[in-house]
Amino acid sequence: MAGNMTFEALKAAVKDGTIDTVLTCFPDMQGRLMGKRFHAVNFVKTSFKETHCCNYLLATDLEMATPDGYAATSWQSGYGDYIMAPDLTTIRRLPWLEGTAMVLCDILDHHSHEPVPHSPRQMLKKQVARLKALGFDAMMATELEFFLFAQSFDDIRKGGFRDMQPISGYNEDYHIFQTTKEEGVMRPIRNHLFDAGLPVENSKGEAETGQEELNIRYADALDCADHHTIAKNAIKEIAWQHGHAATFLPKWHHDKVGSSSHVHQSLWKDDAPAFHDTDGDLGMSDLMRHYMAGLIAYAPDYTFFLAPYINSYKRFAKGTFAPTKTVWSVDNRTAGFRLCGDGTKGIRVECRIGGSDLNPYLAQAAMLAAGIKGIEDKMDLAPPTKGDVYEDAKAQDIPQTLRAATETLRNSAFLREAMGDDVIAHYTRCAEWEQEEFDRVVTDWEIARGFERA
Ligand code: ADP
């Protein structure tokens, strides 16, 4: 059971009046929770079987636009419905919302009842199944970094996103006194998520004013993505309840450190770590070496899934702990991939490229596909790099702009084979649209720079 409540327990809680609302949600392309709030009585009587949503929800952007160019749906095809099929193993109580439980849904075609191939949860399930067919399970952990602000979302929006005040006045990396001052928000985040069944490990101050990190214990890939998505939504909700804003923008200000989402990965066989081999170099098994070789070689292909917006690319800068080089190293934070726990059963690879805005289902699906390819092709892993990788001229870079990442995605024969042509066409359109929207607007920066001086 992935949640913390069986369907029977939900029915009992509805009967005794402790639950009156069931959030029925799914993760969209941006990794947000979309869905409906059901009266709990309706949910346990009928809607637990299925409910419906407009199919534009998997063909829209952050602002809910209806871009053209998606084969899956359009104005011409009338924007029909999808089935939202509740996954009853994911029911959980949400202690920070009174009388409320949540269930995650899978998205099915309205007519065929088949999973919609470009729905993020399905994309991850597909790669998990491919890995299972090879005899392995993936264990993942995605770190959540974000900024907390003194003001509320409403105040910041009404103020035109200017004069934003981070909740702290100085770099709070591992800082206990400063984070004590933030416990009014961070303690309920940890405790409510823990009580909702998420195995929260810890929170800590990060390396910038107002920057936080939340760590959730590793879990199998689908649970990990579910945890990340629920936690991200909860962090915003709990911050809002306390009159604060929380942002997962990777770079909210050019002078401030960016926020990332590092992804720890290991493969397991029959509940034992399959990346560990006591006789292997650094304790790595051949399986791990092949997986890492695929992960690293195909990083340019799947960069879009780690950095999906214009803003994502503002985070990649020299000397910032936001690596862009497709090399690996042993416990060195400047390489794109870091070997952690070498020589132990906890040996794993951490991808450090992704920003805090990544969609965990898509990022994990893409990285699993790359790792599977490495295993299938028995790819060779190059030796680790040493020193400051930023200065290593030989090390390959991932695409440095959304435009370049869109082209590597579009032209990736590997991703087309692993995920399907239609899925890659869908996300290529998503990437193009983001760029088109940015190209259309005039930014504050160019006005201030050139208004008088140009
Ligand atoms: P740090 O030194 O950064 O504190 P941790 O030991 O806390 O590192 O691990 C970082 C993350 O890696 C945690 O979220 C943890 O759950 C996860 N992790 C630990 N072991 C594994 C593993 N075998 N596979 C995947 N993730 C793991």
Boltz pocket constraint, residues with backbone or C-beta under 6 A from the ligand:
constraints:
  - pocket:
      binder: B
      contacts: [[A, 139], [A, 140], [A, 141], [A, 142], [A, 201], [A, 215], [A, 216], [A, 217], [A, 218], [A, 264], [A, 265], [A, 266], [A, 345], [A, 346], [A, 347], [A, 348]]
      max_distance: 6.0
